[in-house]
Each structure stands twice: as C-alpha cells, then as structure tokens.
Amino acid sequence: RLLRVYGSEVVVARLTGDKLRARVQLLNYSGKTIEGLRVRVLGIYKSARISAPEAVPELSDFSAADGATEFSVPALGPYAIVDLR
C-alpha cells in the first residue's frame, strides 16, 4: 500500500505526488479532534510540513527508513495537509 493511516477509523487520507515530493490530505469526519494519528507513506522523504485551518502542533516521531516515511499527527481537527519532500 502506498498510504496507511493508524489510530483512527474516521479519517480519510488522499496521497498525491511523486518520488521527489508528496502531499497527504487528511479529512477527519468525526466532528472531534483526533489525537495520536500515525501515517505511513511509501517512499523516502526527508522533511514534512503540516498545514491546517486551525493551529496544529508540529509533526512528531518523523522517520524515513526501510523504503517508507512515517510520522505522527499529535492533534487532527477537521482537515490538514502534510507536504513531504
């Protein structure tokens, strides 16, 4: 799988991009803030930046190894975008 989301059954994720950069769009349709969401993307990316309509803490536990990039979103409101490079 190109994209996996752990820690929630109410988040839909969409992945676009290529080997050099990728964008993950996260949509939380629960109406509540999701805490501790983990995302795994196939491919090695060196940095990530999160953007959201409300204040969002920085991504945590960022790692790129074994052909995949993983990170945690400490708190996810209704929508966020993660840009990987």
Helices and strands as residue ranges (DSSP letters): E 3-6, E 11-17, E 22-28, E 34-42, E 48-51, E 60-65, E 68-76, E 79-84
